[in-house]
Amino acid sequence: MTFERTYKVKNNNELVIKLPDSFRSSKRVRVIVEVIDEERKSKIDYLKRAVEDPLFLSDIQEVEDDFQYSDKETL
């Protein structure tokens, strides 16, 4: 079972993690602390918004149409 969430670190440099009820029976969990690259995060946010962008979606469709036959070719 995996639980992933992003937290803001408080001024005292402590982090308290409240686990979901589904972890209640667990005796051990693995915690990995990773610094978030804010630049990378903003790029990911742009990508998430792109799935709702009509121009982006039409570009993707055009590429799919261009390669529809070549994808079926065997090497």
Steps between C-alpha positions, in 0.01 A plus 500: 500500500636841409409840635659806345441859596702822483545701820639843577781501753430728794750749644605261775614249233262233631246304306203310644336249268146382570449168325165393354289251696596226252847499660362433848597133497852569370789463742770636271503756219774642278541878496706665228564872525570669169561866430259623232655685213259791462598552135422136421176526696388796289577306181291208626218743578514630141480143368200426718323807362591403141258205505216754497649727232313456168797615291735256673250217461454576129879494454518160670220370280679625188818316600302184570336526157837551331641184657195274493634286216868502588419379853359181346811428293731228619875539503 
